[in-house]
Amino acid sequence: MASPKKQIVSLVLLLKQRREINVEVIQRAADDAFRDAPAPVRVIQIKNGSLFGLALGPMLMGLISAGKPYFRDVEKVANQTSNFAARQAIFGHTAWIGVDLVGDAPGIDRQKVYELLGRLVAEFLQDDVLGLIRLPSGPIVGYDFSFIPLLRNGKVSDVFEKGPPDRIVKTKAGDPELVAATAEAMRRWPEFTAAFAARQPRQGFGVKKAFLDGEKTEHMWVTVTGIEGQVIRGRLCNKPQTIHSLKFGDLVEITVAEVEDWMYTMGKENIGGFQAKVLEARRNQ
């Protein structure tokens, strides 16, 4: 009787285009991800430009970089996926990076394995990432910059089971807690602009605004790509649910006076998110 096929334990990044990586790039990422490890991570090249091995104590990992779609039948997978951002990632990606557990990890349980894979994957999150996959249990999720600190902290389940915090919000006008949160965000706005001016490649920045379409209002987040004086430029990172004048990924311009909330990533933290914290506390009540 044949032995059952071992399940792949892996995290995969779906990319807009193939990214050039080598041993040096992976070694830097591993050193950042596992700076608290008792011994340095060893990285070796197995196949030129596409397959690498990493040794972290008793745990062996493989990193694959491929310049082709991850799925054999992209349309079939997309049709089985109900989440809009995930579908966009499935249809839009042309390359991928996967980090896998190789063999067994003696003394390390499955949750810890994902934590360690997540910490490494976090160091490869950039604007060319469209989505993430967890194998074998799934699901596929669309990329959100707020995932960077979660994965750096090993909170893989938060990414795949909870998703991004506070990305589409419907609230009553004049909600006192949200009004107070917006006031704090505005008072501390110089913190956001200073951080954006000094931004690093593996950081994400977003602001939230109430978008209007006739009598309809929808509070949505924008991934910030530029700030010039009082004008903020970026891309809509929600799929609108009630308004029809915008769509996911649209380029938008808003003014500082229109900002309701802001958030950016710093190492293992999401900074800001003042309204987001209020709404998260309500969801947890």
Buried (B, 14 or more C-beta within 10 A) or exposed (E): EEEEEEEEBBBBBBBBEBBEBEEEBBBEBBBBBBEEBEEEBEBEEEEEEBBBBBBBBEBBBBBBBBBEBBBEEBEEBBEEBEBEBBBBBBBBBBBBBBBBBEEEBEEBEEEEBBBBBBBBBBBBBBEBBBBBBBBEEEBBBBBBBBBBBBBBBBBBBBBBEEBBBBBBBEBEEEBEBBEEBBEEBBEEBEBBBEBBEEBEEBBBBBBBBBBEEEEEBBBBBBBBEEBEEEEBBBBBBBBBEEBEEBEBBEEBEBEBEBBBBBBBBEEBEBBBBBBBBBBEEEEEE
